[in-house]
Amino acid sequence: MPTYWRKKIDGLEGASGGIITGSGMAAITAVFLSQLKTGDHVIGADQLYGRTLRMMSDELPRLGIETSLVAEFSAAIGAAE
């Protein structure tokens, strides 16, 4: 059944190869762990979902991924460019 829904959502989004996760946090974890590696740096807003904040402040640094949480997210992005 997951393949059926994945294909339906892919069609609605005009995409292919989508995944379905059991929760939003599972989706966030899948993105972080599939795209980041030791030495990378992630900037996030300090108003993220609580579990995501914990992942960025505790778990990603244990994997050697640097993180910054900022109050003024749009200003931080501009400064990083």
Secondary structure, 3 states (H helix, E strand, C coil): CHHHHHHHHHHHHCCCCCCCCCCHHHHHHHHHHHHCCCCCEEEEECCCCHHHHHHHHHHHHHCCCEEEEECCHHHHHHHHC
